[in-house]
Amino acid sequence: MRIGGNSYDLQELAGAFGDLGTLIPFVVGYITISKMDPVGILVAFGLFKIFVGLYFKTPVPIQPMKAIGTAAITHAATISPGAIWASGLFTGAFWLIMGVTGMVSWIAKVTSRPIVQGLVLSLGLGFILEGVRMMQGDYVLAAVATSLTFFLLSRERMPAMLVLLGFGVTVALVREPTLLAGLAECSLRFQLPAFGLARISWQEVVTGVVVLGLPQVALTLGNAIIATVEENNTWFPDRPITVKAIAIDHGILNLVGTGLGGVPMCHGAGGMAGHVRFGARTGGALVILGVIVLFIGLFLGDSVALLFRLFPRALLGVILLFGGLELASGTIGGNTLQKEDRYVLLLTAGVSMWNMGVGYVGGLVLWYAFQRGWLRA
């Protein structure tokens, strides 16, 4: 079925879950470690997944911001929900200004293609590495799931992700039979997000901006804006997006989402690669996932942690692995690139795996040094 430029079929349904490898671990961390309200988090994600799918009509993902999420969860003893909300407000205001003033478009204009490809390659390799890390301690499941995924993806009519998720749920229930009893006790209870911004203190504002928000800027620029636009326009040239539109979208989704009690959100080239690899070709995949996430947030908020236990960590690692493979493989140009361009690409990718901001600047400096004849490869 096709409505308003989006498809709603089995392949879009399968592709909708291609980003679970990043979504679930962070959401679980925010809920169980940072003690945040699952209703606000899931309602914000659900609403904006639906909005983005309907607006862009491509599988542009909505993910948790990784630098903020990692810092907030690993330092939950000192970083409060108020500081997390403050970082979301700062991030939203920052990218809204960057988009409306056109500054982000200028940055994208001076960024050469090898630098963009280096950022994308870095993200792909990072996803592969993180996927393998998530498989540690459960290599049998990981090996079986990886083999099954390769087999299913080689047969276009098979909804690989749906089979993979069914396999993971079965394994989880066999390993932990009490899950079934817990699921049977789940009941629907309508809940609306609680508005908590009025409770943010000035200390939380400072922590949110300095400790959480500022370190996220480079990652958002490289991954969520420049690399996402590159991937979208490569896969879907008939439905192009711009860095200005994505920056403004970042601003709106974080200002509104934080107001709903959500966490800082962004787009991401890796998430898009995951959606595409498992079958998504339109924004219908985001609409489908958004409806599911919104329903869980509004009616099953008390059971979120239990529901997410149905997906073994190693299985989520396999999903990340394939998203990373899809992302990284698109940057391998062989001898079609000039030697200088390959240097810039690889330097950017290698350094970005350590720090994306430094990788971006290093690649930019090397590119212009080659262009002006100051250096030769």
C-alpha positions in Angstrom: 0.0 0.0 0.0 1.3 3.5 -0.9 0.0 6.6 0.6 1.4 10.1 0.2 4.7 9.0 -1.3 5.4 6.4 1.4 5.0 2.6 1.2 3.4 0.5 4.0 4.2 -3.1 3.3 6.2 -6.0 4.7 9.6 -4.7 3.6 9.0 -1.3 5.2 7.8 -3.1 8.4 11.1 -5.1 8.4 13.2 -2.1 7.6 11.5 -0.1 10.4 13.5 -2.1 13.0 16.9 -1.7 11.4 17.9 1.0 14.0 17.0 -1.0 17.1 20.7 -1.6 17.8 21.2 2.0 18.8 17.7 2.9 20.0 17.1 0.1 22.6 20.4 0.2 24.6 20.3 4.0 25.1 16.6 4.1 26.0 17.1 1.2 28.5 20.0 3.1 30.0 18.1 6.3 30.4 15.2 4.5 32.0 17.0 2.0 34.3 20.1 3.9 35.1 19.3 7.6 34.8 15.8 6.9 36.2 14.0 8.9 33.5 10.3 8.6 32.8 9.8 6.1 29.8 6.6 7.8 28.8 8.2 11.1 27.8 11.1 9.4 26.1 9.0 7.1 24.0 6.3 9.6 23.2 8.9 12.1 21.9 10.6 9.4 19.8 7.3 8.1 18.4 5.9 11.5 17.4 9.0 12.6 15.6 9.6 9.3 13.9 6.1 9.7 12.4 6.7 13.4 11.6 10.1 12.7 9.9 8.7 9.8 7.9 5.8 11.9 6.6 7.9 15.0 5.9 11.1 13.6 4.3 9.5 10.4 2.8 12.8 8.6 3.2 14.1 6.4 6.2 15.8 9.3 8.0 16.2 7.8 11.5 15.5 9.4 14.9 18.1 8.2 17.4 19.4 9.2 20.9 22.3 11.6 20.8 25.2 9.3 21.5 27.8 11.5 23.2 25.2 13.0 25.5 23.6 9.6 26.1 26.9 7.9 26.9 28.0 10.6 29.3 24.6 10.9 31.0 24.2 7.1 31.5 27.8 6.4 32.6 27.8 9.3 35.1 24.2 8.9 36.3 25.2 9.5 39.9 26.1 13.1 39.1 24.1 13.9 36.0 20.4 14.4 36.7 17.4 14.3 34.3 17.3 18.1 34.6 20.8 18.3 33.1 19.8 15.9 30.3 16.8 18.1 29.5 19.0 21.2 29.6 21.4 19.7 27.1 18.4 18.9 24.8 17.2 22.6 25.0 20.8 23.8 24.3 21.2 21.4 21.4 17.8 22.3 19.9 18.5 26.1 20.1 22.0 25.7 18.7 21.0 23.8 15.6 17.9 25.9 15.0 20.1 29.0 14.9 22.7 27.2 12.7 20.0 26.2 10.3 18.0 29.4 10.1 21.1 31.6 9.7 22.6 29.4 7.0 25.8 28.8 8.9 25.4 25.0 8.6 25.0 25.3 4.8 28.3 27.3 4.6 30.1 24.6 6.7 28.8 21.9 4.3 29.8 23.9 1.3 33.5 24.0 2.4 33.5 20.3 3.3 34.9 18.3 0.4 33.4 14.9 -0.6 36.4 12.9 0.6 36.0 14.4 4.0 32.3 13.4 4.0 33.2 9.9 2.8 35.8 9.7 5.6 33.1 10.6 8.2 30.8 8.0 6.8 33.5 5.3 6.7 34.4 6.1 10.3 30.8 5.7 11.4 30.4 2.4 9.5 33.6 1.0 11.1 32.4 2.3 14.5 29.1 0.5 14.1 30.9 -2.7 13.2 33.2 -2.4 16.2 30.3 -1.6 18.6 28.3 -4.5 17.2 31.1 -7.0 17.8 31.5 -5.6 21.4 27.8 -6.2 22.0 28.2 -9.8 20.9 30.9 -10.5 23.5 29.9 -13.3 25.9 27.2 -14.6 23.6 29.1 -15.7 20.5 27.0 -18.7 19.7 23.8 -16.6 19.4 25.8 -13.9 17.5 27.2 -16.5 15.0 23.8 -18.1 14.3 22.1 -14.7 14.0 24.8 -13.4 11.6 24.7 -16.4 9.4 20.9 -16.3 9.4 20.9 -12.7 8.4 23.3 -13.2 5.5 21.2 -16.0 4.3 17.9 -14.1 4.5 19.3 -10.9 3.0 20.4 -12.8 0.0 16.8 -13.6 -0.7 15.0 -10.4 -1.5 11.5 -11.5 -0.7 12.4 -12.6 2.8 11.8 -10.0 5.5 15.1 -10.6 7.2 14.6 -8.3 10.1 11.3 -9.9 11.1 12.7 -13.4 11.1 15.8 -12.2 13.0 13.6 -10.5 15.7 11.4 -13.6 16.0 14.5 -15.7 16.4 15.8 -13.3 19.1 12.5 -13.3 21.0 12.4 -17.1 20.9 15.9 -17.3 22.3 15.1 -14.8 25.1 12.0 -16.7 26.1 13.8 -20.1 26.2 16.6 -18.6 28.3 14.4 -16.7 30.6 11.0 -18.5 30.9 9.8 -16.0 33.5 9.6 -13.4 30.8 6.5 -15.1 29.4 4.7 -14.7 32.8 5.7 -11.1 33.0 4.3 -10.4 29.5 1.1 -12.1 30.5 0.7 -9.6 33.4 1.2 -6.5 31.2 -1.9 -4.3 31.0 -2.7 -1.2 29.0 -2.7 2.0 31.1 -3.0 5.4 29.3 -0.3 7.9 30.5 0.7 11.3 29.2 4.3 12.6 29.6 5.0 14.7 32.6 6.2 18.3 32.0 9.4 18.6 34.0 11.3 21.6 32.5 10.2 24.0 35.2 12.2 22.0 37.7 15.6 22.5 36.0 18.1 24.4 38.2 20.8 26.7 37.0 23.4 24.2 38.0 21.7 21.6 35.8 21.7 24.1 32.9 25.5 24.6 33.3 26.1 20.8 33.4 23.7 20.2 30.5 25.5 22.8 28.3 29.1 22.3 29.2 29.4 18.6 30.1 26.8 17.2 27.8 25.8 19.6 25.0 29.1 21.1 23.8 30.9 17.7 23.3 28.0 16.5 21.2 28.2 19.3 18.6 31.0 17.9 16.4 29.4 14.4 16.4 26.0 15.9 15.4 27.6 17.9 12.6 29.5 15.0 11.2 27.1 12.1 11.7 23.6 13.5 12.1 23.7 16.3 9.6 26.5 16.1 6.9 26.8 12.3 6.7 23.0 11.8 6.9 22.4 14.2 4.0 25.1 12.4 2.0 23.6 9.0 2.6 20.1 10.1 1.9 21.0 11.9 -1.3 23.1 8.9 -2.5 20.4 6.3 -2.0 17.4 8.5 -2.8 18.4 11.2 -5.3 14.8 11.6 -6.3 14.0 12.7 -2.7 17.0 14.9 -1.7 17.3 16.7 1.6 19.5 19.6 2.6 21.8 20.3 5.6 19.7 23.4 6.4 16.5 21.4 6.6 18.1 18.7 8.8 19.7 21.3 11.1 16.3 23.1 11.6 14.7 19.7 12.1 17.2 18.9 14.8 16.3 22.2 16.5 12.6 21.6 16.5 12.6 18.0 17.5 14.9 18.7 20.5 13.1 21.8 21.7 9.7 20.1 21.5 10.9 16.6 22.4 12.6 17.9 25.6 9.4 19.8 26.5 7.6 16.4 26.4 10.2 14.9 28.8 12.2 13.3 26.1 16.0 12.9 25.7 18.3 14.7 23.2 17.6 13.2 19.7 19.3 13.3 16.3 19.4 11.7 12.9 22.3 9.5 11.9 23.9 7.9 8.8 24.3 4.6 10.6 20.7 4.4 11.5 19.7 5.1 7.9 22.0 2.4 6.7 20.3 0.0 9.1 16.9 0.9 7.9 17.9 0.6 4.3 19.8 -2.7 4.7 16.8 -4.4 6.1 14.3 -3.2 3.5 13.2 0.3 4.1 12.9 2.5 1.0 10.5 5.2 2.1 9.5 7.1 5.2 6.8 4.5 5.7 9.3 2.5 7.8 9.7 5.5 10.2 5.9 6.0 10.4 5.4 2.3 11.2 8.0 2.3 13.9 6.8 5.7 15.3 3.3 4.4 15.7 4.6 1.3 17.6 6.9 3.4 19.8 4.2 5.9 20.5 1.7 3.2 21.4 4.2 1.6 23.8 4.9 5.0 25.4 1.3 5.9 25.9 -0.2 2.6 26.9 2.7 0.3 28.1 5.0 2.7 29.8 5.2 0.6 32.9 6.4 -2.5 30.9 9.1 -0.9 28.6 12.1 -2.5 30.4 10.4 -5.9 30.3 9.5 -5.6 26.6 13.1 -4.7 25.6 14.4 -7.8 27.4 12.9 -9.8 24.6 15.8 -8.6 22.4 19.2 -10.2 23.4 22.1 -7.8 23.4 24.0 -9.9 21.0 21.1 -9.8 18.5 21.2 -6.0 18.7 24.9 -6.2 18.0 24.2 -8.2 14.8 21.8 -5.4 13.7 24.5 -2.8 14.3 27.0 -4.9 12.5 25.0 -5.1 9.3 24.2 -1.4 9.5 27.9 -0.6 9.7 28.7 -2.9 6.8 26.1 -1.2 4.7 27.4 2.2 5.6 31.1 1.5 5.2 30.8 -0.4 2.0 29.4 2.6 0.2 32.6 4.6 0.7 35.0 2.1 -0.8 35.9 3.7 -4.1 39.0 1.7 -5.0 41.1 3.4 -7.6 38.3 5.7 -8.8 39.5 8.3 -6.2 42.7 10.3 -6.7 45.5 9.4 -4.3 45.2 12.7 -2.4 41.4 12.1 -2.0 42.1 8.6 -0.6 44.5 10.1 1.9 42.0 12.7 3.0 39.2 10.0 3.3 41.4 7.6 5.3 42.8 10.3 7.6 39.4 11.6 8.3 38.0 8.1 8.9 40.8 7.0 11.2 41.0 10.1 13.4 37.2 10.4 13.5 37.0 6.9 15.1 38.8 8.6 18.0 37.2 12.1 17.8 34.9 13.2 15.0 35.6 16.9 15.5 39.4 16.4 15.2 38.9 14.0 12.3 36.8 16.6 10.4 39.2 19.5 11.0 42.2 17.3 10.1 40.7 16.1 6.9 39.7 19.7 6.0 43.2 21.0 6.6 44.8 18.2 4.6 42.3 18.6 1.7 43.1 22.3 1.3 46.8 21.7 1.7 46.6 19.3 -1.3 44.4 21.7 -3.3 46.7 24.6 -2.8 49.8 22.6 -3.6 51.4 22.9 -0.2 51.6 19.2 0.1 51.6 16.2 -2.2 50.6 12.6 -1.5 
